[in-house]
Amino acid sequence: MKKKILAIDDEKSIRFIIENTFNKDFDVATMSNGMDALFYLQSGNIPDVIICDLEMPVLNGIEFVKRLRESGFFEDIPLIMLSGKEESAEKIRCFEMGADDYVLKPFNPRELLARIKRRLENINCTYNNE
């Protein structure tokens, strides 16, 4: 059974790249903003990994991460932030809010895939060692 990825980005081209790069190995759902993604999650759709843009309309990435991590239900889902902002302060802010990784745009899809697979391997190791 394929693992599930939820990709949240207001840029259609980014959603297209993620969906078409990863759909061979994963079931990929895409959303254009954080609010739609929260509704998706609250409807019982639980991904194995979330990829989230930092700057989006309606509900931005920081607010999405905050709500996700405070939810009590979704706080353990690995979360990779995407952003065009290279400033260290933005990265630190994302990590402090609960992001697990931070990838700069434009990104190499193979690098993002490697980060996702590594994140999932770490989860499997944790579960197997318990």
N, C-alpha and C positions, 0 to 999 in steps of 0.2 A: 504494500500500500504506500502510495506517495505521501511524503510530508507536505504540509501546507504552508504557503507563504502569503502574507497579506502585505501588499505594497501600497503605500499612501503617498501620492505626489500630485500636485495640481498641474504638472506638465505632462500632457498627453504623450509626448515623445519618450519621457522617462518610463511611464507606465508600459508603453509599447515595448521598449527595450527589455525591461525586467520580465514582462510576460513572455515575450518571444525567446528570450535567452534561457529562461528557467523552466518553461513548461514541459520540457522533455523529462526533467528530473523531479519536478514538483507540481502540485496543484497550486495555481497562482490566482489569487483574487486581487483586484486593484480597486482603489478608491481615490477620489480626487481631493478629499479633505478629511481632516481629523474627525469631524462630527459624523460623517457618513461611516467612517471606520468604527467609531464607538457604537453606533447603531448596529452595524454588522456583527461586532463582537457580542453585544448584548442580546442579539437574536440567536445566540448559541453557536456561532461560527468561531471555532478556536484554532488559530493557526499555530504552527510550530515555531515560526519566526515572523517578526514584523519588520518591514523596512519603511521608514517614515521620513519624509522631507521635513526640513526645519521651518521653511517659510511657505505657508499655505493660507488661503482664505478660509473663512468661517471658523475654523479651529486650527491654530498653528501647531507645529510640531512640539514645542515646549509644553503648551497646554494639554496636548494629547498625551504626552509622556506622563505629565503630572496626574491626570485623571486615570490613566492606565495603571500606574504604579500604586495609586491610592485606592483602587477599586476593591482589592481583596480577592478578586477572581483572576486577574490577568497579570499580576505582578511578576510572575516567573517566566513569562514568555520573553525569549531573547529579542532585543530591540536594537536595530541598527539604524542610526540616523544618517540621512543624506543631506548635504548642504554645500552651497557654493562659498560659504564663509569659512575662511581658513584661520580666523583669529582664534588664538588659544582660549580666550575668555568664553567664546561660544561653545567650544568643545568641552571645557570644564563645566559649564552650565548644564549641558546635555548629560554629562556623566553624573553630575550631582543630582539631577532629576531622576536618574535611573536608566539611562541608555547604556547599552553594553558595548557599543562600538560606534564609530563616527567615520564616515566615508565622504571624501570631497568629490563634488561634481566639477567637471565631468569625470566620470569614473570608468574604469575598465570593467566590463561585465564579468570577465573571468576572475578578476580579483574579488569582486563582490560575491560571486559564487563560492570562491574558496573560503571567504570569511563566513559565509552562511554554513557551509559544510563543517567547518571547524567548530563553529558555535554549537551545531547539532551533535557533533562528536563529543564535545565537552559535556553536554546534557546526558548523553547515553552513558558516558563513563561515570557520571555522578550517580545515575540511577542504578547502574550495575554494581557499584561499590557499596550501596546502602544495604 
